[in-house]
Amino acid sequence: MNLYFSPLACSLATRISLYEAGADAEFTRVDTRAKRVADGSDFRKINPMGQVPVLATDEGALLTENSAVLQYVAGRFPQLAPAAGIERSRLQQWLSFIGTELHKAVFVPLLDPNAPDAVKGYARDKVALRLGILQEHLAGREYVLDRFTIADAYLVTVLNWAGVTGVDLGQWPAVRDYHQRLQKRPSVAKALGEEFALYQEQQRSANR
């Protein structure tokens, strides 16, 4: 497998999942602003949306969209997801919540330097309800479900963006504690450390 990624983007969730599973995988860096792969080629020929993640499977298929990529990885490594049944549906429920209610509704507008103030304000108005729901769910829990799954890999990735967008997780102690705890998990710490170093390198290059 080969994961096309951008440092600290949502593709980090797949890197975490692959590390958690001990998977044999390659990682290809993408500049999502320039829409270029590390070798200089046009990333839009791989994904017309110009977005990560893209997973090139061992069978030669290309998968896009974060939830689809994560569920493919979980299909290859069953320890990352519950078996079929209500718990599998719960996993999909939380993947949808993280993807639509947190990732897209809240953090994408707050991270977008071109978003008007009115759009950013609209996104901030959504924070309290959504993190309140997450606070209630995570109180007394170690993970989103009964063990670490791809939902945790996605959630910790999204919560990483709170600091740079001015969202104070301290208002939701269970969410804050979950985030701090998950950052120390070996697979998360390894992936986050590697991509943070690449992000810093990227910022230095942009400022030259």
N, C-alpha and C positions, 0 to 999 in steps of 0.2 A: 504494500500500500504506500501511496505517496500523498501526503497532506499539503495542499497549497494553503499557506497561512500568511497573516500579517501580524506583527508583534502586538500582543495584548488585545487583539480583536476577538470576536466571538469564536474564532477558530481555536483559541486557546483551550476551549472545552474539549475539543477532540484530541488535542495533544495530551491533556490530562488523562483522558479516558484510555488512550493508547499506552501511556506510561503505567497507569493503574493495572492494565491487563498484561503488561510485559510484552507488548506486541512488537514485532519486527516491522518498522515503518521508516519511511524517508520523509523529509520535511523540506518543502520548497517555498522560499520566501517570495512574497508578492508586495509590490508597491501599489496599494489600492488607489492612491491619488493619481499616479501616472498610468495606472493600469498596465504595469509591466512586471513580468516575471524576473527573477534575479538574473537570468541570462540575457535580459533585454528584450525578449519576445513579448508580443502583444497578449496580455492575459485575457482579453475579451474573446480570443479565439478558443480559450478553454471554457470560460464562463462569460457569455454576452453581458450579464449584469455587472461584471467587473468586481464581484464581491467574493470574499472568503466566508466559510471554507469551501474548498472543492476537494473531494477525495477521489483519487485515481485508484480503483480497486485492482487486485491481482488479476482479475478476469478482463481488465481493460476497459471497464465502465467508468464513467465520470459521474459522481454524485454531487449535487449542490443542495443548499438549504441546511441550516445547522441541525434541526431536529432529525431530518432524514439521514444525515451523515452520522449523527450520534447513534441513531437506532440501528444503522447498518453495523457500526462497530460493536454495539451490544449484541447483535445477532451473531457476529463472529466470536465474541467473548461473552458467553452467557452470564458470567459472574457480575457483569455490569448492569444487569436488569432482571426483574422478576420474570418468572415463567408466565405463560399465557394465563389469563384469568383477570380477576378484578384488580389485583396488584399491578399487573401490566397496564391496565387501563388507567390506574392511578398515576403510574409513571408518565403516560402520555398526557394526562390531565396537567401534571406539573410542568412537563416540557412546554405545553401550550401556554400555560400561565407565564412561565419565565420568558418565553419568546415573544408573546404578544403584549402582555400587561406590564412587563418590566423592560425588556430589551427594546422593543419597538415603541411602545407608548411613552415611556419615561426617558430612557437613556439616549436613544438615538437623537431626539431633538436637543437634549442638553449637551450632547457631545458635538453637535453640528455647528461649526463656527459661522455658518451662513444662515442659521435659523433666526428669524426675527425674534425680538424680545417677547412679542405676544405669543409666539409658538412656544418659547421656552417657559413662559409663565403658565401656559395651558398644560404643559408637561409636568411642571412642579405641582400644579393643583391635583395631579393624579397620584402623587407619591404617597400621601398619608394613608389612603384607603388600601392601596396595594401592599405597602410594607406592613400595614396593620394586619392584613390577612396573613401575611407571611409570619409576622410576630406570633400570632395566635397559633399557627400551625407548628412552628419550631419550638415553642415553649415546652421544655421537658424532652425534646428530641435531639438526638445526635445528628441525624441525617434527614433528608426530605422524606424518605421511606424508612424501612426498618434496617437498612444497611446502605453503604455507599453505592450509588448508581450514577448513570450518565446525567441524571437530573442534578445531582450535586456538582458534577463537573461543570455543567452549564450555569447553575446558580452562583457558584463561587466566582466564576468568570464575570458574570454580570455585576455582582456586588463589588468587584474590584473597581468598577467605574464610579462608585459613589464618591470617593475622595476627590476626584478631579472634576466632578460636577457639582460639588457643594451639597451633596445629600448626606446629612449627618446620621449615620446608622445608630449613634448613641441614643436616639429617641426611641429605638426599638431594640431593647437589650438582647432579646433572644436572637435577633437577626445579626446584631453586632458580634455576639459571642460565637454564633455559628460561623460567621465569616472568618473571625480570628482563628478559630479552631481548625477550620478546613485549610486555611493557608499553611498550616504546619504539617499537614498530611504529606508524606514523602512525594507522591506523584504530583501533587499540586505545587509544592515548594520547588521541585525540580523544574517543572514546566514554567512556572511563574518567574523563577530566577533566570532561566535562559532567555525568555522572551523580554523580560525587563531590560536585560543587558542589550539585546538587539534593538529595543525601542530607544534606549539612550543613544546608541550608535546612530540610529536613524535621525534623531533630533539634532545631534552634533553635525551630521552631514547637511541637514536642511539649513542650519544656521551659518554655514561657512560662506 
